[in-house]
Amino acid sequence: MIVGIDIGSRTIKAVAFKNGQMLDYQIAESSIDPHRQALEMIKKYHPAKIVATGYGRHLAKKHFAQDLITEIKAHALGARFFFPNCCTVLDVGGQDSKVISLGERGNVINFQMNDKCAAGTGRFLEIMSTSLGFALSEFGEAALESRQDIKINSMCTVFAESEVISLKNQGAHAKDIAKAVHISIVEKIISLLHRISYNNEIVFSGGVAKNSCIKELLQQFLGIKIYVPPVPDITGALGAAIFISQGIGHQDKMTDDNVIN
């Protein structure tokens, strides 16, 4: 059995993989000691090999993983597992966003990242939902119920939160502000997509893909269907497991790390 582990900024994801099939997965909030937490999560699998991706991949390689892979290639492989013909992957996680353009055979030909700021990411959604009094899990559905157009001008988390507070004090409804927040995020995602050549089969991965409003607004603004894996959070961990199961492993590690870091 092979295990792919994705140690992200907000959560840790593990996927058990064997004979081309995903057997099990786990998702947990990241702790103060992520590599020990990750090791504890995967002990029950007794894996023959472990490959790591995400922010903590080098830490995992130092302590227990046999190999590592960049998030770019991991999400490309994971997305192709669920949607074999996809050529564009949009990954929005806890602290960064990425768009990845793939060739016909699934090779990465281009990518763009927004990794300098948490604007438009899962962390941004967490802060905005808390400010408006919604649980994160219900934030997207609440935004979809809005029928009013309000504009959020700033994507800086600090300034956007100030705008939200100001709008509340002006009497704006929380659901209408929630929709404005979601629209601002989608506009930022679309601007990232426009930096690469994307096609009409976009796979949306990462934890933010579970937000129904983000997906719906992307479809409306782009005029195409957005495809979401059954459990979008684990796409990177799955891709990591696929990477080593295909026997690619160590030979591509240095090239990929130099591209991303």
FENZIWO-V694508 format. One record per residue. PHI is phi in whole degrees, -180 to 180 (999 if undefined). OMEGA is omega in whole degrees, 0 to 359 (NA if undefined). BURIAL is b if it has 24 or more other ideal C-beta (glycine too) atoms within 12 Angstrom, else e. Layout:
PHI_OMEGA_BURIAL, PHI_OMEGA_BURIAL
This chain:
999_178_b, -112_176_b, -122_171_b, -101_181_b, -125_180_b, -115_179_b, -95_183_b, -92_182_b, -72_184_b, -116_183_b, -138_174_b, -116_180_b, -121_178_b, -129_178_b, -129_174_b, -95_190_b, -138_180_b, -155_177_e, 52_177_e, 78_182_e, -125_173_e, -84_184_b, -95_184_e, -164_174_b, -150_176_b, -139_174_b, -134_180_b, -145_174_b, -63_181_e, -71_181_b, -102_178_e, -70_183_e, -127_192_e, -64_183_b, -71_177_b, -70_177_e, -64_179_b, -62_180_b, -63_178_b, -65_181_e, -64_188_b, -99_182_b, -57_185_e, -66_182_e, -83_185_b, 48_187_e, -70_174_b, -76_179_e, -143_177_b, -130_175_b, -125_187_b, -114_173_b, -142_179_b, 91_182_b, -56_185_b, -97_185_b, -64_180_b, -69_176_e, -65_178_b, -64_179_b, -63_180_b, -66_189_e, -103_186_b, -153_184_b, -81_178_b, -80_183_b, -154_177_b, -144_182_b, -149_179_b, -69_177_b, -62_181_b, -60_181_b, -69_181_b, -62_181_b, -70_176_b, -63_180_b, -66_180_b, -65_179_b, -64_180_b, -67_177_b, -62_181_b, -83_184_b, -133_189_b, -60_183_e, -101_184_e, -68_178_b, -124_176_b, -137_178_b, -121_175_b, -112_180_b, -119_177_b, -121_183_b, -110_184_b, -69_186_b, -130_179_b, -148_178_b, -128_179_b, -142_168_b, -123_187_b, -128_177_b, -102_183_b, -113_173_b, -81_183_e, -61_181_e, -93_178_e, 91_179_b, -75_180_e, -75_180_b, -110_178_e, -166_173_b, -157_175_b, -136_181_b, -131_168_b, -117_186_b, -123_181_b, -95_187_e, -155_181_e, -81_181_b, -58_177_b, 80_181_b, -112_179_b, -61_179_b, -64_177_b, -60_178_b, -63_179_b, -59_183_b, -66_181_b, -67_180_b, -66_178_b, -63_180_e, -62_182_b, -95_176_b, 82_179_e, -108_166_b, -70_182_e, -57_183_b, -66_181_e, -107_186_e, -62_181_b, -64_180_b, -65_178_b, -64_180_b, -64_180_b, -67_180_e, -82_181_e, -74_176_b, -122_181_e, -113_178_e, -104_176_e, -125_183_b, -108_169_e, -101_187_b, -88_185_e, -103_173_b, -102_172_b, -67_185_e, -56_182_b, -66_182_e, -70_179_e, -64_178_b, -64_177_b, -65_177_e, -64_180_b, -61_179_b, -62_179_e, -62_179_e, -64_177_b, -62_181_e, -70_176_e, -87_177_e, 96_178_e, -67_180_b, -73_183_e, -58_181_b, -68_178_b, -70_176_b, -67_179_b, -59_179_b, -63_179_b, -61_177_b, -61_181_b, -64_179_b, -62_180_b, -63_178_b, -66_181_b, -63_177_b, -61_179_b, -69_178_b, -62_181_b, -64_178_b, -63_176_e, -70_178_b, -61_182_b, -69_178_e, -79_178_e, -123_176_b, -90_182_e, -110_181_b, -112_187_b, -85_175_e, -120_181_b, -99_176_b, -100_183_b, -103_181_b, -118_182_b, 90_185_b, -60_181_b, -68_178_b, -64_177_b, -77_180_b, -80_186_b, -64_182_b, -72_178_b, -59_180_b, -62_182_b, -62_180_b, -67_176_b, -60_179_b, -64_179_e, -65_186_e, -73_181_e, -90_180_b, 73_179_e, -137_177_e, -81_176_e, -105_182_b, -99_181_b, -123_176_b, -60_181_b, -54_175_e, -130_189_b, -64_181_b, -60_190_b, -93_184_b, -57_180_b, -67_179_b, -64_177_b, -63_179_b, -61_178_b, -64_179_b, -66_179_b, -63_181_b, -54_183_b, -79_179_b, -69_179_b, -84_178_b, 78_180_e, -79_171_b, 48_195_b, -59_186_e, -64_181_e, -99_190_b, -62_186_b, -66_179_e, -61_182_e, -65_182_b, -67_178_e, -68_179_e, -67_190_e, -91_189_b, -98_NA_e
